[in-house]
Amino acid sequence: MNLKIAVARFARTLATLLQSGVPLLSAMEIVRNVVNNVFIGEIIAQAARDVEEGQPLAKPLAESGLFPPLVTEMIAVGEQSGSLEKMLNRIAVSYETEVQSDILVMTSLLEPLLILAMGLLVGFIVFSILLPIFEMNQLIK
């Protein structure tokens, strides 16, 4: 899930910067600091160096193996069609939706576990209160 969050941040920030007129290399330097993931930050830095040498953005991202193939293919299509910002926004929306659904699934799985833990805790407290009472009852007989 951390990868999905990082990819969504990467795509959303890069799309916003490019739409605002920031040059690609400057935008990638900014995105590198926004991602908050050292590995992805290094990949972005390497991709920026490769773009500076004339390669397309999708190629170094695909070669890294960390970015999902769908993301790199959409970036490549965006570069070829001249609508990189739109593709990055689509990637961001897609991954943000996936992250939200993953979080909902995890919280829905966490609720029964919390209820079970609370039940065990209450049961332990009741048992610890009733045990001395039963022992006193045994002593009286």
N, CA, C and O atoms as a DFTB+ gen file, in Angstrom:
564 C
 N C O
     1  1       0.827      -1.187       0.000
     2  2       0.000       0.000       0.000
     3  2       0.874       1.255       0.000
     4  3       0.484       2.278      -0.562
     5  1       2.045       1.185       0.621
     6  2       2.941       2.342       0.598
     7  2       3.349       2.709      -0.823
     8  3       3.489       3.887      -1.153
     9  1       3.537       1.692      -1.662
    10  2       3.899       1.953      -3.056
    11  2       2.762       2.677      -3.775
    12  3       3.000       3.602      -4.551
    13  1       1.530       2.254      -3.513
    14  2       0.386       2.901      -4.153
    15  2       0.286       4.365      -3.725
    16  3       0.015       5.243      -4.544
    17  1       0.504       4.615      -2.447
    18  2       0.455       5.996      -1.945
    19  2       1.554       6.827      -2.584
    20  3       1.320       7.967      -2.985
    21  1       2.750       6.264      -2.680
    22  2       3.873       6.993      -3.273
    23  2       3.633       7.264      -4.757
    24  3       3.937       8.352      -5.246
    25  1       3.094       6.287      -5.468
    26  2       2.807       6.474      -6.895
    27  2       1.729       7.536      -7.081
    28  3       1.822       8.366      -7.986
    29  1       0.710       7.511      -6.230
    30  2      -0.354       8.518      -6.320
    31  2       0.199       9.918      -6.047
    32  3      -0.157      10.871      -6.739
    33  1       1.063      10.043      -5.044
    34  2       1.679      11.344      -4.758
    35  2       2.552      11.814      -5.912
    36  3       2.525      12.980      -6.306
    37  1       3.332      10.867      -6.443
    38  2       4.199      11.183      -7.571
    39  2       3.382      11.715      -8.743
    40  3       3.690      12.768      -9.301
    41  1       2.345      10.982      -9.106
    42  2       1.549      11.349     -10.274
    43  2       0.792      12.656     -10.038
    44  3       0.777      13.528     -10.908
    45  1       0.170      12.797      -8.877
    46  2      -0.617      14.003      -8.600
    47  2       0.284      15.243      -8.563
    48  3      -0.061      16.270      -9.148
    49  1       1.412      15.159      -7.897
    50  2       2.293      16.319      -7.772
    51  2       2.917      16.677      -9.111
    52  3       2.970      17.851      -9.478
    53  1       3.390      15.675      -9.844
    54  2       4.005      15.951     -11.146
    55  2       2.980      16.539     -12.109
    56  3       3.300      17.458     -12.863
    57  1       1.760      16.023     -12.096
    58  2       0.709      16.568     -12.976
    59  2       0.401      18.015     -12.617
    60  3       0.268      18.861     -13.501
    61  1       0.289      18.297     -11.348
    62  2      -0.018      19.670     -10.905
    63  2       1.096      20.632     -11.289
    64  3       0.833      21.741     -11.754
    65  1       2.328      20.210     -11.095
    66  2       3.461      21.077     -11.428
    67  2       3.545      21.315     -12.936
    68  3       3.780      22.440     -13.377
    69  1       3.353      20.261     -13.721
    70  2       3.422      20.420     -15.173
    71  2       2.286      21.290     -15.695
    72  3       2.483      22.077     -16.621
    73  1       1.094      21.154     -15.107
    74  2      -0.032      21.992     -15.513
    75  2       0.206      23.457     -15.151
    76  3      -0.319      24.363     -15.798
    77  1       1.010      23.673     -14.103
    78  2       1.306      25.039     -13.677
    79  2       2.432      25.675     -14.480
    80  3       2.755      26.845     -14.279
    81  1       3.027      24.913     -15.385
    82  2       4.065      25.460     -16.246
    83  2       5.482      25.256     -15.746
    84  3       6.413      25.853     -16.288
    85  1       5.672      24.429     -14.727
    86  2       7.015      24.153     -14.215
    87  2       7.696      23.193     -15.190
    88  3       7.078      22.217     -15.614
    89  1       8.956      23.449     -15.554
    90  2       9.667      22.533     -16.448
    91  2       9.785      21.128     -15.834
    92  3       9.830      20.973     -14.613
    93  1       9.832      20.132     -16.688
    94  2       9.806      18.739     -16.235
    95  2      10.938      18.416     -15.262
    96  3      10.702      17.772     -14.240
    97  1      12.161      18.852     -15.561
    98  2      13.290      18.517     -14.692
    99  2      13.149      19.162     -13.315
   100  3      13.444      18.532     -12.300
   101  1      12.703      20.405     -13.279
   102  2      12.478      21.071     -11.988
   103  2      11.335      20.399     -11.239
   104  3      11.395      20.224     -10.022
   105  1      10.301      20.027     -11.971
   106  2       9.152      19.367     -11.350
   107  2       9.560      18.018     -10.760
   108  3       9.089      17.643      -9.686
   109  1      10.420      17.299     -11.447
   110  2      10.853      15.998     -10.936
   111  2      11.689      16.144      -9.673
   112  3      11.616      15.302      -8.778
   113  1      12.478      17.202      -9.593
   114  2      13.259      17.452      -8.371
   115  2      12.321      17.735      -7.197
   116  3      12.558      17.275      -6.080
   117  1      11.269      18.484      -7.454
   118  2      10.293      18.780      -6.402
   119  2       9.549      17.509      -6.007
   120  3       9.351      17.241      -4.822
   121  1       9.141      16.735      -6.996
   122  2       8.398      15.501      -6.735
   123  2       9.247      14.524      -5.933
   124  3       8.729      13.807      -5.077
   125  1      10.510      14.494      -6.199
   126  2      11.417      13.601      -5.481
   127  2      11.348      13.858      -3.978
   128  3      11.411      12.925      -3.178
   129  1      11.219      15.132      -3.601
   130  2      11.155      15.468      -2.183
   131  2       9.769      15.249      -1.590
   132  3       9.634      15.088      -0.377
   133  1       8.745      15.240      -2.428
   134  2       7.366      15.098      -1.946
   135  2       7.001      13.643      -1.691
   136  3       6.164      13.362      -0.833
   137  1       7.599      12.733      -2.405
   138  2       7.198      11.325      -2.362
   139  2       7.394      10.701      -0.975
   140  3       6.629       9.810      -0.605
   141  1       8.374      11.130      -0.211
   142  2       8.655      10.598       1.126
   143  2       9.005       9.111       1.120
   144  3       8.670       8.383       2.055
   145  1       9.670       8.676       0.077
   146  2      10.126       7.299      -0.026
   147  2      11.517       7.358      -0.652
   148  3      11.672       7.818      -1.783
   149  1      12.506       6.903       0.069
   150  2      13.896       7.027      -0.375
   151  2      14.135       6.282      -1.686
   152  3      14.787       6.810      -2.588
   153  1      13.616       5.068      -1.798
   154  2      13.847       4.265      -3.000
   155  2      13.213       4.923      -4.227
   156  3      13.850       5.053      -5.273
   157  1      11.974       5.328      -4.086
   158  2      11.303       5.973      -5.216
   159  2      11.948       7.320      -5.509
   160  3      12.030       7.726      -6.668
   161  1      12.404       8.013      -4.481
   162  2      13.110       9.280      -4.691
   163  2      14.372       9.103      -5.516
   164  3      14.672       9.926      -6.381
   165  1      15.109       8.039      -5.253
   166  2      16.319       7.759      -6.036
   167  2      15.974       7.396      -7.475
   168  3      16.675       7.798      -8.403
   169  1      14.910       6.647      -7.663
   170  2      14.482       6.297      -9.017
   171  2      14.075       7.553      -9.780
   172  3      14.396       7.698     -10.959
   173  1      13.370       8.457      -9.109
   174  2      12.964       9.705      -9.748
   175  2      14.182      10.549     -10.097
   176  3      14.223      11.166     -11.162
   177  1      15.174      10.581      -9.211
   178  2      16.396      11.330      -9.498
   179  2      17.127      10.747     -10.702
   180  3      17.619      11.487     -11.554
   181  1      17.198       9.411     -10.771
   182  2      17.829       8.762     -11.927
   183  2      17.034       9.025     -13.195
   184  3      17.609       9.252     -14.260
   185  1      15.710       8.995     -13.080
   186  2      14.865       9.272     -14.239
   187  2      15.068      10.705     -14.716
   188  3      15.068      10.964     -15.920
   189  1      15.241      11.636     -13.783
   190  2      15.484      13.033     -14.157
   191  2      16.804      13.158     -14.917
   192  3      16.897      13.901     -15.894
   193  1      17.826      12.422     -14.460
   194  2      19.113      12.451     -15.178
   195  2      18.966      11.863     -16.584
   196  3      19.532      12.382     -17.545
   197  1      18.206      10.785     -16.691
   198  2      17.989      10.164     -17.998
   199  2      17.179      11.069     -18.919
   200  3      17.459      11.145     -20.115
   201  1      16.177      11.755     -18.371
   202  2      15.375      12.686     -19.173
   203  2      16.254      13.835     -19.646
   204  3      16.110      14.316     -20.770
   205  1      17.160      14.268     -18.784
   206  2      18.075      15.354     -19.157
   207  2      18.979      14.931     -20.315
   208  3      19.400      15.763     -21.118
   209  1      19.273      13.625     -20.392
   210  2      20.095      13.108     -21.481
   211  2      19.287      12.833     -22.746
   212  3      19.854      12.493     -23.784
   213  1      17.952      12.981     -22.663
   214  2      17.131      12.855     -23.852
   215  2      16.229      11.642     -23.909
   216  3      15.526      11.451     -24.900
   217  1      16.228      10.823     -22.882
   218  2      15.355       9.651     -22.876
   219  2      13.938      10.056     -22.466
   220  3      13.753      11.076     -21.802
   221  1      12.950       9.270     -22.852
   222  2      11.587       9.542     -22.368
   223  2      11.467       9.193     -20.887
   224  3      12.221       8.364     -20.378
   225  1      10.534       9.814     -20.210
   226  2      10.356       9.633     -18.764
   227  2       9.956       8.204     -18.414
   228  3      10.394       7.677     -17.391
   229  1       9.150       7.584     -19.224
   230  2       8.624       6.253     -18.898
   231  2       9.710       5.180     -18.873
   232  3       9.608       4.217     -18.112
   233  1      10.744       5.334     -19.695
   234  2      11.763       4.280     -19.817
   235  2      12.512       4.028     -18.513
   236  3      12.555       2.877     -18.080
   237  1      13.105       5.027     -17.856
   238  2      13.815       4.727     -16.602
   239  2      12.871       4.284     -15.481
   240  3      13.265       3.514     -14.605
   241  1      11.630       4.769     -15.508
   242  2      10.672       4.337     -14.488
   243  2      10.329       2.864     -14.683
   244  3      10.202       2.118     -13.712
   245  1      10.179       2.448     -15.938
   246  2       9.879       1.041     -16.225
   247  2      11.072       0.146     -15.896
   248  3      10.900      -0.957     -15.379
   249  1      12.263       0.614     -16.192
   250  2      13.466      -0.183     -15.941
   251  2      13.718      -0.379     -14.455
   252  3      14.357      -1.353     -14.058
   253  1      13.223       0.537     -13.630
   254  2      13.449       0.415     -12.192
   255  2      12.738      -0.800     -11.614
   256  3      13.207      -1.388     -10.639
   257  1      11.609      -1.183     -12.207
   258  2      10.860      -2.325     -11.710
   259  2       9.994      -2.005     -10.509
   260  3       9.213      -2.851     -10.072
   261  1      10.112      -0.813      -9.972
   262  2       9.330      -0.440      -8.796
   263  2       7.975       0.149      -9.175
   264  3       6.984      -0.042      -8.471
   265  1       7.948       0.860     -10.284
   266  2       6.686       1.430     -10.752
   267  2       5.910       0.346     -11.488
   268  3       6.486      -0.397     -12.282
   269  1       4.617       0.250     -11.232
   270  2       3.806      -0.768     -11.922
   271  2       3.793      -0.541     -13.436
   272  3       3.867       0.601     -13.891
   273  1       3.700      -1.611     -14.209
   274  2       3.711      -1.486     -15.674
   275  2       2.606      -0.581     -16.214
   276  3       2.821       0.149     -17.182
   277  1       1.432      -0.623     -15.599
   278  2       0.333       0.223     -16.052
   279  2       0.704       1.703     -15.954
   280  3       0.369       2.494     -16.835
   281  1       1.391       2.064     -14.883
   282  2       1.794       3.462     -14.680
   283  2       2.788       3.880     -15.757
   284  3       2.638       4.942     -16.362
   285  1       3.786       3.064     -15.995
   286  2       4.804       3.441     -16.978
   287  2       4.221       3.467     -18.395
   288  3       4.609       4.301     -19.213
   289  1       3.295       2.557     -18.678
   290  2       2.674       2.566     -20.004
   291  2       1.809       3.812     -20.192
   292  3       1.803       4.410     -21.268
   293  1       1.081       4.201     -19.147
   294  2       0.249       5.404     -19.255
   295  2       1.116       6.656     -19.399
   296  3       0.755       7.581     -20.126
   297  1       2.245       6.688     -18.716
   298  2       3.168       7.818     -18.856
   299  2       3.726       7.856     -20.274
   300  3       3.835       8.924     -20.876
   301  1       4.077       6.688     -20.803
   302  2       4.602       6.636     -22.169
   303  2       3.563       7.120     -23.172
   304  3       3.889       7.872     -24.090
   305  1       2.314       6.693     -23.002
   306  2       1.239       7.143     -23.900
   307  2       1.045       8.651     -23.761
   308  3       0.853       9.351     -24.756
   309  1       1.094       9.143     -22.541
   310  2       0.947      10.583     -22.306
   311  2       2.055      11.389     -22.948
   312  3       1.816      12.473     -23.480
   313  1       3.276      10.859     -22.897
   314  2       4.399      11.549     -23.535
   315  2       4.238      11.570     -25.053
   316  3       4.474      12.594     -25.694
   317  1       3.841      10.453     -25.615
   318  2       3.714      10.363     -27.064
   319  2       2.565      11.205     -27.601
   320  3       2.649      11.764     -28.695
   321  1       1.488      11.291     -26.817
   322  2       0.326      12.038     -27.291
   323  2       0.360      13.508     -26.885
   324  3      -0.473      14.297     -27.333
   325  1       1.305      13.873     -26.050
   326  2       1.402      15.262     -25.606
   327  2       0.432      15.610     -24.488
   328  3       0.217      16.788     -24.200
   329  1      -0.147      14.615     -23.864
   330  2      -1.082      14.859     -22.763
   331  2      -0.598      14.172     -21.485
   332  3      -1.348      13.448     -20.832
   333  1       0.654      14.411     -21.147
   334  2       1.251      13.780     -19.971
   335  2       0.516      14.175     -18.695
   336  3       0.314      13.342     -17.811
   337  1       0.117      15.442     -18.595
   338  2      -0.570      15.900     -17.392
   339  2      -1.875      15.148     -17.174
   340  3      -2.190      14.761     -16.049
   341  1      -2.642      14.939     -18.255
   342  2      -3.910      14.221     -18.151
   343  2      -3.685      12.782     -17.703
   344  3      -4.407      12.266     -16.850
   345  1      -2.686      12.147     -18.280
   346  2      -2.401      10.762     -17.914
   347  2      -1.946      10.665     -16.452
   348  3      -2.339       9.748     -15.730
   349  1      -1.124      11.608     -16.034
   350  2      -0.677      11.598     -14.639
   351  2      -1.855      11.814     -13.693
   352  3      -1.916      11.207     -12.624
   353  1      -2.785      12.673     -14.084
   354  2      -3.973      12.872     -13.255
   355  2      -4.812      11.601     -13.187
   356  3      -5.342      11.262     -12.129
   357  1      -4.936      10.899     -14.308
   358  2      -5.684       9.638     -14.314
   359  2      -5.017       8.595     -13.420
   360  3      -5.684       7.866     -12.687
   361  1      -3.691       8.541     -13.498
   362  2      -2.946       7.618     -12.629
   363  2      -3.204       7.967     -11.169
   364  3      -3.469       7.087     -10.349
   365  1      -3.125       9.256     -10.849
   366  2      -3.314       9.689      -9.466
   367  2      -4.712       9.347      -8.969
   368  3      -4.872       8.843      -7.858
   369  1      -5.713       9.616      -9.778
   370  2      -7.092       9.315      -9.376
   371  2      -7.255       7.818      -9.158
   372  3      -7.865       7.390      -8.178
   373  1      -6.710       7.024     -10.070
   374  2      -6.835       5.577      -9.975
   375  2      -6.178       5.045      -8.700
   376  3      -6.777       4.249      -7.976
   377  1      -4.967       5.478      -8.432
   378  2      -4.255       4.966      -7.265
   379  2      -4.818       5.524      -5.965
   380  3      -4.808       4.827      -4.950
   381  1      -5.306       6.756      -5.967
   382  2      -5.940       7.291      -4.764
   383  2      -7.210       6.513      -4.439
   384  3      -7.505       6.261      -3.270
   385  1      -7.960       6.133      -5.467
   386  2      -9.166       5.326      -5.264
   387  2      -8.806       3.955      -4.714
   388  3      -9.472       3.455      -3.807
   389  1      -7.750       3.339      -5.260
   390  2      -7.302       2.034      -4.758
   391  2      -6.878       2.116      -3.309
   392  3      -7.206       1.236      -2.513
   393  1      -6.144       3.174      -2.954
   394  2      -5.680       3.329      -1.573
   395  2      -6.874       3.503      -0.638
   396  3      -6.901       2.922       0.447
   397  1      -7.853       4.293      -1.047
   398  2      -9.038       4.479      -0.205
   399  2      -9.781       3.162      -0.006
   400  3     -10.222       2.862       1.104
   401  1      -9.923       2.380      -1.061
   402  2     -10.627       1.101      -0.916
   403  2      -9.816       0.128      -0.056
   404  3     -10.394      -0.634       0.718
   405  1      -8.491       0.143      -0.181
   406  2      -7.649      -0.708       0.660
   407  2      -7.788      -0.325       2.136
   408  3      -7.848      -1.192       3.008
   409  1      -7.838       0.968       2.401
   410  2      -7.985       1.432       3.782
   411  2      -9.349       1.018       4.337
   412  3      -9.451       0.607       5.493
   413  1     -10.395       1.125       3.516
   414  2     -11.720       0.690       3.964
   415  2     -11.744      -0.798       4.277
   416  3     -12.354      -1.217       5.261
   417  1     -11.089      -1.594       3.454
   418  2     -11.039      -3.037       3.696
   419  2     -10.292      -3.328       4.993
   420  3     -10.738      -4.145       5.799
   421  1      -9.167      -2.667       5.194
   422  2      -8.386      -2.917       6.413
   423  2      -9.140      -2.486       7.669
   424  3      -9.104      -3.181       8.684
   425  1      -9.817      -1.352       7.606
   426  2     -10.571      -0.923       8.782
   427  2     -11.776      -1.833       9.024
   428  3     -12.140      -2.077      10.174
   429  1     -12.393      -2.331       7.969
   430  2     -13.516      -3.251       8.165
   431  2     -13.031      -4.584       8.742
   432  3     -13.785      -5.253       9.449
   433  1     -11.799      -4.980       8.456
   434  2     -11.237      -6.182       9.059
   435  2     -10.779      -5.921      10.491
   436  3     -10.758      -6.834      11.317
   437  1     -10.423      -4.705      10.775
   438  2      -9.925      -4.353      12.100
   439  2     -11.049      -4.273      13.129
   440  3     -10.827      -4.562      14.305
   441  1     -12.235      -3.890      12.711
   442  2     -13.363      -3.742      13.634
   443  2     -13.689      -5.036      14.382
   444  3     -13.795      -5.000      15.608
   445  1     -13.853      -6.175      13.707
   446  2     -14.138      -7.406      14.463
   447  2     -13.002      -7.789      15.416
   448  3     -13.248      -8.314      16.502
   449  1     -11.767      -7.526      15.006
   450  2     -10.645      -7.836      15.890
   451  2     -10.680      -6.977      17.147
   452  3     -10.393      -7.466      18.240
   453  1     -11.027      -5.707      17.001
   454  2     -11.130      -4.838      18.172
   455  2     -12.279      -5.263      19.075
   456  3     -12.151      -5.224      20.299
   457  1     -13.393      -5.667      18.487
   458  2     -14.521      -6.142      19.286
   459  2     -14.126      -7.407      20.051
   460  3     -14.458      -7.543      21.228
   461  1     -13.436      -8.317      19.407
   462  2     -12.975      -9.532      20.061
   463  2     -12.013      -9.207      21.198
   464  3     -12.123      -9.776      22.284
   465  1     -11.075      -8.303      20.960
   466  2     -10.123      -7.916      22.004
   467  2     -10.842      -7.273      23.190
   468  3     -10.512      -7.554      24.342
   469  1     -11.820      -6.415      22.912
   470  2     -12.579      -5.793      23.996
   471  2     -13.370      -6.856      24.768
   472  3     -13.444      -6.793      25.995
   473  1     -13.955      -7.823      24.072
   474  2     -14.688      -8.901      24.736
   475  2     -13.786      -9.723      25.637
   476  3     -14.166     -10.071      26.754
   477  1     -12.590     -10.035      25.153
   478  2     -11.639     -10.781      25.971
   479  2     -11.219      -9.987      27.203
   480  3     -11.077     -10.548      28.289
   481  1     -11.022      -8.694      27.034
   482  2     -10.631      -7.840      28.161
   483  2     -11.752      -7.772      29.194
   484  3     -11.497      -7.898      30.392
   485  1     -12.982      -7.575      28.745
   486  2     -14.122      -7.534      29.670
   487  2     -14.296      -8.889      30.351
   488  3     -14.553      -8.949      31.553
   489  1     -14.158      -9.965      29.598
   490  2     -14.252     -11.304      30.176
   491  2     -13.190     -11.538      31.237
   492  3     -13.479     -12.133      32.275
   493  1     -11.979     -11.088      31.000
   494  2     -10.896     -11.230      31.973
   495  2     -11.214     -10.452      33.240
   496  3     -10.986     -10.946      34.344
   497  1     -11.738      -9.241      33.093
   498  2     -12.076      -8.430      34.261
   499  2     -13.192      -9.082      35.066
   500  3     -13.113      -9.147      36.292
   501  1     -14.236      -9.567      34.385
   502  2     -15.334     -10.240      35.077
   503  2     -14.830     -11.494      35.778
   504  3     -15.193     -11.758      36.924
   505  1     -13.996     -12.264      35.094
   506  2     -13.430     -13.475      35.698
   507  2     -12.595     -13.144      36.922
   508  3     -12.675     -13.841      37.933
   509  1     -11.793     -12.087      36.845
   510  2     -10.939     -11.720      37.980
   511  2     -11.750     -11.186      39.159
   512  3     -11.285     -11.255      40.296
   513  1     -12.936     -10.662      38.922
   514  2     -13.800     -10.212      40.013
   515  2     -14.552     -11.398      40.626
   516  3     -14.692     -11.483      41.846
   517  1     -15.032     -12.308      39.782
   518  2     -15.834     -13.422      40.274
   519  2     -15.004     -14.535      40.907
   520  3     -15.514     -15.238      41.779
   521  1     -13.773     -14.721      40.514
   522  2     -12.945     -15.797      41.057
   523  2     -12.777     -15.688      42.568
   524  3     -12.948     -16.699      43.250
   525  1     -12.455     -14.530      43.135
   526  2     -12.355     -14.458      44.604
   527  2     -13.691     -14.735      45.303
   528  3     -13.718     -15.302      46.396
   529  1     -14.788     -14.337      44.673
   530  2     -16.099     -14.591      45.277
   531  2     -16.353     -16.101      45.333
   532  3     -16.820     -16.611      46.352
   533  1     -16.049     -16.816      44.250
   534  2     -16.227     -18.269      44.252
   535  2     -15.299     -18.942      45.259
   536  3     -15.701     -19.908      45.908
   537  1     -14.080     -18.459      45.403
   538  2     -13.143     -19.034      46.379
   539  2     -13.651     -18.812      47.797
   540  3     -13.533     -19.706      48.634
   541  1     -14.205     -17.656      48.082
   542  2     -14.762     -17.398      49.408
   543  2     -15.949     -18.318      49.657
   544  3     -16.134     -18.798      50.775
   545  1     -16.748     -18.565      48.642
   546  2     -17.891     -19.474      48.766
   547  2     -17.418     -20.881      49.105
   548  3     -18.065     -21.567      49.896
   549  1     -16.303     -21.328      48.526
   550  2     -15.750     -22.640      48.808
   551  2     -15.241     -22.727      50.240
   552  3     -15.362     -23.773      50.877
   553  1     -14.664     -21.622      50.759
   554  2     -14.150     -21.612      52.120
   555  2     -15.291     -21.686      53.127
   556  3     -15.142     -22.299      54.184
   557  1     -16.407     -21.078      52.818
   558  2     -17.554     -21.068      53.738
   559  2     -18.145     -22.473      53.866
   560  3     -18.573     -22.846      54.958
   561  1     -18.184     -23.243      52.822
   562  2     -18.735     -24.601      52.853
   563  2     -17.774     -25.485      53.551
   564  3     -18.028     -26.681      53.697
